[in-house]
Amino acid sequence: CVAGAAALRAYCVERGIAHRVCGKVIVAVREDELAGLDASQRRAEANSVAGVRRLDAQALHELVPAVTGIAALHVPGAAIVDFAVVAAALHADVAAAGGEVRLASGVRAIGVGAAGVRLQTDSGQLSCGQVIACAGLGGDAIARQVGGTRALRIVPFRGNYWRLAPARRALVRGLVYPVPDPRFPFLGVHFTPRIDGEVWLGPNAVLALGLEAYRRTDVDLRQTIALLGYPGFRRLARRHWRTGVAELLRDYSKGRFLASLRAYVPALGPADLLPGPSGIRAQAVAADGTLVDDFWFEALPRVLLVRNAPSPAATASLVLAREIVDRALAAA
C-alpha cells in the first residue's frame, strides 16, 4: 500500500489528475480501542508510513476541532482522488499501447485447451493464451467455469452512504476513520471528503440479497437461496449475527446512523445528513465462515483467478498489477 500510494500519486502528477493530500486521523473514542490504535501504529512504523504520529485528545482537537476522541493517529500523507478519472486515464494508456477495453461484455463461457483460452462474451468470441480474472461480484461464476475451488464464495454486502450538507462540510477537513476491528475486514463508518467538495459519511455493511442488490428493496431470490445454502455463510451468520442485526437496524434508522457518526463529530445533527449513494462489496468468505481479509489468488492452467481484492486495492492498484502479472507469468 505504501509503494502503491506513492506510485498512484506519481501517476496522477504525470497525467495531470486532480488529487489532494488531506491527511487522515484514525480516532479512538473508547478505552478498549487503544490496543487497536497501538497495533495500527506499530504496523505503520513497520511499513515506513511517513510522518505518522500519535495524538492525545488535546492535540486531536487542535488539528481537527470538530472531531472528538481520547487518542488518534495522524497520517499526514493520506490523499484523495476521483478514481473514475484514474480509470479513464488507464483506459487511455491501454488504447495507446494497442490494447482494447470492452465494456458491458459479460463472459458467458470459458474454454481452456492446449492451444489457449476461448471466451464467449456479450460482444463476441475472444481467443488468447492466458486469462487473468478479477471479476469481483462475478468471481464465483467465472471460477465455476474453469474449475476453481468451492472452498470460497463471494458474499455481497451493501454499504449505504449519507452525504454531509454543503453548509457543514467545513466540519470535516480530512479523512476521519475509526480504529479497525480485527474481527472484520470492513473499515467501519468513516468520513470521506471528495475531490468535488462533497463529504461522504459511511458506509455501513449489511447483507445484500443479490449480487447487485443496491437498494434495500432489491432481492434476487435465486442468488439469496444459493447464498443461504453455502455452509461458510451459515457459519459466518452464527458467529456474527449480533453484529449483523446491529448493522441492519442502523441501515433502516437515520438516528442510529447519526449516533455512530456523532461519536466522532458531536456537532452533527439530523439535518446535516442528506441521502447518498450505495455500493456492493464483494466479500470473500471461506468455507469455515472466515471473512477473508487479504488477497486470494488461485492459479489454474492458463487462468489466474483473483478471488478476493479488498481495500486498499485501488490505492495499491499500480503495484498490485505487477504482483498479479508476475503470478500469472509464473503459472503460465
N, C-alpha and C positions, 0 to 999 in steps of 0.2 A: 504493500500500500504506500509506503514511503517513497519507493522508487517510482511507482505508478503515478502518484500525485505530482512528483517533480516532472515526469515525462509529459503528463497531461498539461501542466502549466506551461511548459516549453512549447508544446504543440499549439496551445491557444495563442501564445505570443507570436509564433511563426505564422499562424493563419489569420491573425487579427480578430480572434474570437473574444468577445467581451467576457471578462471574468472579474471577480472581486475577492480579494483577501479580506475576510471579515472576522476571522477568528472564531473560536468555539470555546464555550465553557461547559464542562461536564460537572453537574451540580449534585451534591449530596444534600438531601433535606432531612434525613433521619440518621441517628447514630448507627443503626445496623447497616447503613450503606457505606460507611467509612472504609471497611475492609475491601469492598469492591473498588472504591476510589484508589486505595493503596495499590491494588492489583493493576488497575489501569495505568497508574503512574509508573509502576515497575516495567510494564510492557512498553510504554512509551520510551522510557530511558533505554531499555534493552534494544529497541529498534531505532534508536537515534532520531526520534521525532524532535525537530528543532524547537527550542525555546519553551518547552512545556514547564510550567511552574505551578506549585500548589498555592492555593489562596485560602485564607481564612474568611470568616463571614464579612469582616470589615473590608478586606481587600476585594472581595467579590462585589460588595456594594459600590465601592469606588470605581470599579471597572465597568459594571453594568448595573446602574442604580435600581432598575425595576426588578431585578432578579434577586430572589431570596434563597439562601441556603446556609448550611452550617460549615461547609467547606466545598472546594471546587478545584478542578484542574483547568488551567487556561492553555489552550492550544492556539497560539497566535497565527500560525501559518495556514489554518483551515480556510478554504476558499469555496466559492460557489460559481456555477456556470450553468447555462441552459444547455443540457446535454443533447437536446434535439438539434441544436446548432452544431455541436461537435459531430453528431452522427451524419449530418448533411455534409460536413467537410470530409469526413471519412469516405462517404459515398463518392464524392468528387475525386478523392485520391484513387479509389478503386477504378473508376472510369478512366482516369488519366493513365493508369498503369495497364489499361487494356482489359480490365475485368468488367463484370456485369453484375448489377444488383437487380434482382427481380422481387418486386413486392406483390403481396396478395397471391402468392403461388404456393398453396398448401401442398405438402408432399403426401401423395396418396399411396405410393408403393415404392419399396426399395428392393432391388435385386442385386445381390452380391455374387459375382462369379470370378473365375480365374483371370478373366481379361479386364475386369474393372467393375464399376458400380453403375447401375442404371436407376434413375429416379423418375417416376411418373408424377408430374406436378400439374397444378391447375393451369400452368402456362406452357405445357408441353413436356416432352421427354428430354432428360439430360443424361449424358454419359460422362464419366470421369474415372480417374484412377483411384481416388480416395475421397472420403466424405468426413467432415467434422460437423457433428450435430450438436448444436447448443440451442435446444428448442424450447426451453422454459416450460410453460404450461403444457406444451405438446410433447415434452420429452418422453413420457411413457409410451405414447403412440408410436413414436419413432423407434424407441428401444424394442418394443414388441416385434417390429418388422425385421429386426436384424439379430434377434436372439439375446437381447440384453437381460441382465439379471432382474428377477422379480422380487429380490430382497430389498427393493427400494421403490417407493411410489411418490409421485408428486401430490401433495395436498394443497389445495388453493386456499389462501387466507386473504380475505378482503380487508383493505385498510381505508378508512374514511378520513378525510381531512376537513378541517374548518379553515377559513381564511380570516386573518385579522382585519378589522375595519380600517380603512385607509387613514382615518384621523388618529389611530392609535399605533401606527407602525413604528413610531419613534421609541416605543417601549422595548422593542427587540432590535438591538444594534448588531448582533451577530448570532451565530448558531448557539442554541441552548439545548443541551442534551441531559437526560437523566443518567445516573450510574447504571451500567448494564447489569441485567440479571443473568447470572451464569447458567440458569436453567433453560433459558430461551435464547434463540438467535435473533429475536426481534429487537429493534433499537428502543422501543418504548415511545411514548408520546414526547415529541420534541418540537422545537420552534425553528423554522427554516426560512430565513429571508431569501428572496429570489432576485435574479438579475433585473426583472421587470418592476421591482419595488414591492411586490406583494410579499406577505409573510404567511406561510402555511403552518397550521397547528395540527399535530398528529403525526402519524396515523395510529388508530387502534389496530387490533388484529383479531378478526372474527372468522370463523369457518365460512367459506363461500360455498353455496350449494350449486356448484358448477364451475368449470374451469374459467368461464368468462362471465360469472355472475357478479357484475359490477354494481348492481343495485340490490337493496335489501329484498326486493320483491322478485329478483331473478332466481329461478330454480330450474336446474336440468335434472329431471328425475332419474334418468338412466345413469348419469355420472354420479349422482348422490348415492344411489344404491350400490354402485361399484365401489365407491369410497367406503361406505359402511361395511362392505364385505372384506375390506383389506385388514388382516389381523394387526398390522402395525398401527393403523389408525385407531382401532378399538383399544389397543394397549395405551396409546397416547391419550385417548379420551379418559380412560380410567385413572390415569396418573395425574392429569391436569384439569379435571372437569371443573374444579372450583375457579381456576383462573379463566377458563373458557366462559363460564357463566358471568363472571365479573365483567369480562370484555363485552359480552353480548348486552348486558344491562347498560353499559356505558355507550354502546353503539346506538341504543334507542333513546338515551336520555342526554339531552344537551347539558342539563345541570350536572350530571355525573362527569361528563367530559370536561366541563368548565372547572369542576373541582380539582381534577387531576392537573389541569394547567395552572390553576391558582396556587398550587403547591410551590410553583417556581416563580410565577409573576402574579402576586396577590392583587394587583391593581385591576386585573381583568374583570369585566362584568358581562352579563348576558348579551348586551347589545354590541359587544366588541367582536362576537363570533358570527361570521357570515358563512353560509353553505359553501363547501369546497368540493374538489374532485375526489375520486376514489381510485384505487389501484388494486391489482391482484398480485400477491406474492406467490411464486411457485416454490413452495417449501418442500424439500425432500424429507421424507420420513422413512426410517429404516424399519425392517420387519419386527424389531423388538420394541418399536414405539419411540425410538430416539429421534429427536429433531436434529437433522444433520446440519451442523453449523459451519462446515468447511466445504471446499470444492471437492467434487466427487467425479473422477474420470473413470471411464470404462473403455478399454482398448479391445476392439474386435477386429477380425480380418477386414482390412480396408476401411474400417469405420472407427472413428474416435467419438464416443459419446461423452458430452459434458452434462452429467445428470443433475448437478447442483452448482449454481453460480450465485452465491449470496453476496450481500453487501460486504465489502466495498468494490464490487465488480466493475462499476462504472469508473470510479476513481482510479482503479488499478488497471483499467482495460488495456492500455497500450503495452504494459509489461506482461499482463496475463496472456495477451495474444502470442507473445514469444513462447511462453510456457506451453500453451496449447499446441502451437505448431511444432515445437520440439518433441512433445509427446506423440503427436501424430506421425512425425517422421521416424521416431524410434520404433513405432508399432508397424510401420509400413512393410 
